[in-house]
């Protein structure tokens, strides 16, 4: 069975890039969200195996969403996506329970490596 993934990013083209990398590598994208509050809803609805979460988004940022998702499901596996120069936020995210982070612009092999490591596959 393929792993089910929720992609969270406010930029549609970024979601498309990640979706493309994931589907080419045999992962199933079950849902996409464009902000933190949508991410929480979709997480509860789809119960994905893994979430890729953008850090900076309007409405609700990725770290707040991560904390809420972790309250819902402490075993949730979330990988943060950050732009260069967001190290402080990445540290916050790891402390809040993120498993790993990937930096934009995405490199396919790094994305897959982070996902495999996080899923333990």
C-alpha positions as CSV (number, residue, x, y, z in Angstrom):
1,X,0.0,0.0,0.0
2,X,1.4,3.4,-0.9
3,X,1.8,6.1,1.8
4,X,-0.8,8.8,1.8
5,X,0.4,12.4,2.0
6,X,-1.1,15.8,2.6
7,X,0.6,18.7,0.9
8,X,0.3,22.1,2.6
9,X,1.6,25.3,0.8
10,X,-0.1,28.6,0.0
11,X,1.6,28.6,-3.5
12,X,-0.2,26.4,-6.0
13,X,2.9,25.8,-8.1
14,X,4.8,24.6,-5.0
15,X,2.1,22.1,-4.2
16,X,2.2,21.0,-7.9
17,X,6.0,20.6,-7.7
18,X,5.8,18.5,-4.5
19,X,2.8,16.5,-5.9
20,X,4.9,15.7,-9.0
21,X,7.9,14.5,-7.0
22,X,5.7,12.4,-4.8
23,X,3.6,10.7,-7.4
24,X,6.6,9.9,-9.6
25,X,8.0,8.1,-6.6
26,X,4.9,6.1,-5.9
27,X,3.3,8.1,-3.1
28,X,-0.3,9.0,-3.0
29,X,-1.3,12.6,-2.5
30,X,-4.7,12.4,-0.6
31,X,-5.2,16.2,-0.2
32,X,-3.8,19.6,-0.5
33,X,-4.3,22.7,1.7
34,X,-3.3,26.3,1.2
35,X,-3.2,27.5,4.8
36,X,-2.8,26.2,8.3
37,X,-6.5,26.0,9.2
38,X,-7.3,24.1,6.0
39,X,-4.3,21.8,6.8
40,X,-5.9,20.9,10.2
41,X,-9.3,20.2,8.6
42,X,-7.8,18.0,5.8
43,X,-5.6,16.2,8.3
44,X,-8.6,15.2,10.4
45,X,-10.6,14.3,7.4
46,X,-8.0,12.2,5.5
47,X,-5.6,11.0,8.4
48,X,-2.6,11.0,6.1
49,X,0.6,9.1,6.9
50,X,2.6,12.2,6.4
51,X,2.2,16.0,5.9
52,X,4.5,18.3,4.1
53,X,3.9,21.7,5.7
54,X,5.0,25.1,4.5
55,X,6.2,27.4,7.3
56,X,5.1,30.8,6.1
57,X,1.4,31.0,5.0
58,X,-1.3,33.6,5.4
59,X,-4.2,33.1,7.9
60,X,-2.4,30.5,10.0
61,X,1.3,29.6,9.6
62,X,2.8,26.1,9.5
63,X,4.1,26.0,13.0
64,X,0.7,26.9,14.5
65,X,-0.9,24.3,12.3
66,X,1.8,21.7,13.2
67,X,1.0,22.2,17.0
68,X,-2.7,21.8,16.4
69,X,-2.2,18.7,14.3
70,X,0.1,17.3,17.0
71,X,-2.7,17.9,19.6
72,X,-5.1,16.0,17.4
73,X,-2.7,13.2,16.8
74,X,0.6,13.1,18.7
75,X,2.1,10.5,16.4
76,X,1.5,12.7,13.3
77,X,4.5,12.8,10.9
78,X,5.1,16.3,9.6
79,X,8.0,17.6,7.4
80,X,8.4,21.3,7.3
81,X,9.1,23.2,4.0
82,X,11.0,26.4,4.4
83,X,12.7,29.0,2.3
84,X,16.4,29.8,2.8
85,X,17.1,31.8,5.9
86,X,14.3,30.6,8.1
87,X,16.5,28.7,10.4
88,X,15.0,30.1,13.6
89,X,11.5,29.0,12.4
90,X,12.8,25.6,11.5
91,X,14.1,25.2,15.1
92,X,10.7,26.2,16.4
93,X,9.1,23.6,14.2
94,X,11.4,20.8,15.2
95,X,10.7,21.7,18.9
96,X,7.0,21.6,18.1
97,X,7.4,18.1,16.8
98,X,8.3,18.3,13.1
99,X,10.3,15.3,12.0
100,X,12.4,17.0,9.4
101,X,12.5,19.9,7.0
102,X,13.2,20.5,3.3
103,X,14.4,23.8,1.9
104,X,13.0,25.5,-1.2
105,X,13.7,25.3,-4.0
106,X,13.0,21.6,-3.7
107,X,15.4,19.0,-4.8
108,X,13.5,15.8,-5.6
109,X,16.1,13.4,-4.0
110,X,16.2,15.5,-0.8
111,X,12.4,15.5,-0.6
112,X,12.2,11.7,-1.1
113,X,15.1,11.1,1.4
114,X,13.3,13.1,4.1
115,X,10.0,11.3,3.5
116,X,11.6,7.8,3.5
117,X,13.5,8.7,6.7
118,X,10.3,10.1,8.4
119,X,8.1,7.1,7.4
120,X,10.9,4.7,8.3
121,X,10.7,3.0,4.9
